[in-house]
Amino acid sequence: MGKEYVCTVCGYVHKGELPDGFICPVCGAGKDAFKEIVKDSSAVKPDKPSVNLADSELSAMEMSIICSNLARGCEKQYLFDEKNKFEELADFFRNSAVNNKVSHNIRDLSALLNKDLDEYYPYANSIADANGDRGAKRSLVWSEKVTRMLQSLLIRYEKEGDKMLENTGVFICSVCGFIYVGNEAPELCPVCKVPSWKFEKVQGRM
């Protein structure tokens, strides 16, 4: 029986070897986002990630993203006053970030994503499992898939450069943050399953 590989972003299963330049037909993730399906694997409890408190302070842009996500959460719970206040905070931090930009190269960003995927997500999932927290598990599943997609896009961009974004669009799911590169947004988000009209087209380059 031949090998099978599963896309860690959307769950698509590919039978047979993955050729160079392979792109997931469902979510657009690259070959690096696929893992071989292994029938017998023993679960190992992950260690608690080490945190350098000197580097733990959130940037203005990170605060903006957190407030934006909180605003969306409030909207889903029909807490519109709280939603508006979080949006105001998100705008405030976003404007502050414009005047205090931090330059990151592709490898720096990839290293940060790898740390999340290798340390933080496994540990957070183990804690959610231990406490039977289904809400946290769902949030972590969505977040991890989006992180893996970002990692895949960074790897592609490092190889292809601006050519990757020529004559195509960049779409972001307004619910879970999934990023899709293509001519049109997917009919359904591969991560949270919302319809295409929930995607926002990003103008200009990434």
C-alpha positions in Angstrom: 0.0 0.0 0.0 1.4 3.4 -1.0 2.0 6.3 1.4 -0.6 8.8 2.3 -0.2 12.4 3.4 -2.6 14.6 5.2 -2.7 18.4 4.9 -2.3 19.9 8.4 -4.3 22.9 7.4 -7.5 21.5 5.9 -7.3 17.7 6.3 -7.1 16.8 2.6 -5.5 13.4 2.1 -3.2 12.8 -0.8 -2.3 9.3 -1.8 1.2 8.7 -3.2 4.3 10.7 -3.1 4.2 14.5 -3.1 6.0 16.1 -6.1 8.0 19.3 -5.7 5.9 22.3 -5.9 2.8 20.4 -4.9 -0.1 22.7 -3.7 -3.1 21.4 -1.7 -6.1 21.5 -4.1 -8.4 22.5 -1.2 -6.6 25.2 0.8 -3.6 26.1 -1.3 -1.0 25.1 1.3 2.4 23.9 0.1 4.0 20.5 0.2 5.6 21.4 3.6 2.2 21.5 5.2 1.6 17.8 4.6 2.5 15.1 7.0 2.7 11.4 6.3 -0.1 9.4 7.9 1.4 7.0 10.5 -1.0 4.4 11.8 0.8 3.7 15.1 2.0 6.7 17.0 2.4 7.0 20.8 1.3 10.2 22.4 3.9 12.0 24.4 2.9 14.8 26.9 4.7 18.0 25.8 6.8 20.0 28.2 5.8 23.5 29.2 7.4 25.9 26.8 10.2 28.2 28.1 9.3 31.9 28.1 11.8 34.7 28.2 10.0 37.4 30.1 12.3 40.0 28.6 10.8 39.3 25.2 7.2 38.7 26.3 5.9 42.3 26.0 3.3 42.6 23.3 3.9 45.0 20.4 1.3 47.6 19.4 0.4 45.5 16.3 -0.1 42.4 18.5 -2.3 44.3 20.8 -4.3 45.6 17.8 -4.8 42.0 16.6 -5.9 40.8 20.0 -8.4 43.6 20.3 -9.7 42.9 16.8 -10.3 39.3 17.7 -12.0 40.2 20.9 -14.3 42.6 18.9 -15.3 39.7 16.6 -15.9 37.5 19.7 -18.2 40.2 21.2 -20.0 40.5 17.9 -20.8 36.8 17.8 -22.3 37.2 21.3 -24.3 40.3 20.3 -22.3 42.4 22.7 -22.2 45.4 20.3 -21.1 48.1 22.8 -18.1 46.0 23.9 -17.4 45.2 20.2 -17.2 48.9 19.4 -14.9 49.6 22.3 -12.5 46.8 21.3 -12.5 48.1 17.7 -11.6 51.5 19.0 -8.7 50.0 20.9 -7.7 48.0 17.9 -7.5 51.2 15.8 -5.6 53.0 18.5 -2.9 50.3 18.7 -2.8 49.9 14.9 -2.2 53.6 14.5 0.5 53.5 17.1 2.2 50.6 15.3 2.4 52.6 12.1 4.7 55.1 13.8 6.7 52.3 15.5 7.3 49.7 12.8 9.4 46.6 13.6 11.2 45.0 10.7 11.2 41.2 10.5 12.6 39.1 7.8 11.1 35.9 6.5 13.3 33.6 8.6 12.6 35.5 11.8 8.9 35.1 11.2 9.2 31.5 10.3 11.2 30.8 13.5 8.4 32.4 15.6 5.8 30.3 13.8 7.8 27.1 14.3 8.1 27.8 18.0 4.3 28.2 18.2 3.8 24.9 16.3 6.5 22.9 18.1 6.0 24.1 21.6 3.0 26.4 22.4 0.2 24.6 20.6 1.1 21.0 21.8 1.3 22.3 25.4 -1.9 24.4 25.1 -3.8 21.4 23.6 -2.6 19.1 26.4 -3.9 21.6 29.0 -7.2 21.9 27.2 -7.5 18.1 27.0 -6.7 17.6 30.6 -9.5 20.1 31.6 -12.0 18.9 29.0 -12.3 22.5 27.6 -14.0 22.0 24.3 -14.1 25.7 23.5 -10.4 26.1 24.0 -9.8 23.0 21.9 -11.8 24.4 19.0 -10.1 27.8 19.2 -6.7 26.1 19.2 -7.5 23.9 16.2 -8.5 26.9 14.1 -5.6 28.9 15.3 -3.1 26.2 14.7 -4.4 25.6 11.1 -4.1 29.3 10.3 -0.6 29.3 11.7 0.4 26.4 9.6 -1.0 28.2 6.5 1.0 31.3 7.4 4.1 29.1 7.7 3.4 27.5 4.3 2.9 30.9 2.6 6.2 32.2 4.1 8.1 29.2 2.8 6.5 29.7 -0.6 7.3 33.4 -0.6 10.9 32.7 0.4 11.3 30.5 -2.7 9.2 32.4 -5.2 9.4 36.0 -4.0 7.0 38.6 -5.4 6.3 36.3 -8.4 4.1 34.3 -6.0 1.7 37.3 -5.8 1.7 38.3 -9.5 -1.7 38.2 -11.2 -3.5 36.7 -8.2 -5.5 37.8 -5.2 -4.9 37.5 -1.4 -8.1 36.7 0.6 -8.5 36.6 4.4 -11.3 34.8 6.2 -12.9 37.4 8.5 -13.9 34.7 11.0 -10.8 32.6 11.6 -8.0 34.5 9.8 -7.2 31.9 7.2 -5.2 33.3 4.3 -5.8 32.1 0.7 -3.8 33.1 -2.4 -5.7 32.6 -5.6 -7.9 34.3 -8.2 -11.1 34.0 -6.1 -11.8 33.2 -2.4 -12.7 29.5 -1.8 -16.4 28.6 -1.7 -15.9 27.5 1.9 -13.1 28.4 4.3 -11.0 25.2 4.7 -10.6 25.9 8.4 -13.9 27.3 9.8 -16.2 26.4 6.9 -17.8 29.8 6.5 -18.9 30.8 2.9 -16.8 32.8 0.5 -18.5 36.1 1.2 -16.9 36.1 4.7 -13.5 36.5 3.0 -12.0 40.0 2.6 -9.7 40.7 -0.4 -6.4 42.3 0.6 -5.3 44.9 -1.9 -1.6 45.3 -2.7 1.3 43.0 -1.7 1.6 40.9 1.5 
